[in-house]
Amino acid sequence: NTPATDKVNEVGCTVFTEEQDTVELLINFDNNKAVVKEKYKPIMVKVATFMEAYPDLSLTIKGHSSAKGSAAYNQTLSAKRAQAVVDVLINDFGVDASRL
């Protein structure tokens, strides 16, 4: 009983497609730091709540830094900042690490 509007495969079963979208969440860090400030946690709880409502959703967290300093240093700092956001989502808001 596949709905008539569904895209189907060769045996008439619904074909599900993976969707990808981008949402930017701006979390600023102090210079040369990778600590998430308390003022950003209210928006992060909204992210966690949204993820709870959509259990198949997963996120890719990316960090950035300024152009000052060496490329290697900035890459390391960017990774630390992304990991700091991931850690807050996991430790403070209970998001499953496998979804990040």
Number of C-alpha atoms within 10 A of each C-alpha: 6 10 9 8 7 12 13 14 10 7 6 11 13 16 10 10 7 4 6 8 5 7 6 7 12 9 17 15 14 9 8 14 13 20 16 18 11 7 9 14 17 9 13 18 17 12 17 18 14 12 17 14 10 10 10 8 13 15 15 9 15 15 19 17 21 11 8 8 10 8 12 9 13 18 14 13 19 20 17 18 25 19 18 17 22 21 17 17 20 17 12 13 16 14 21 16 12 8 14 16
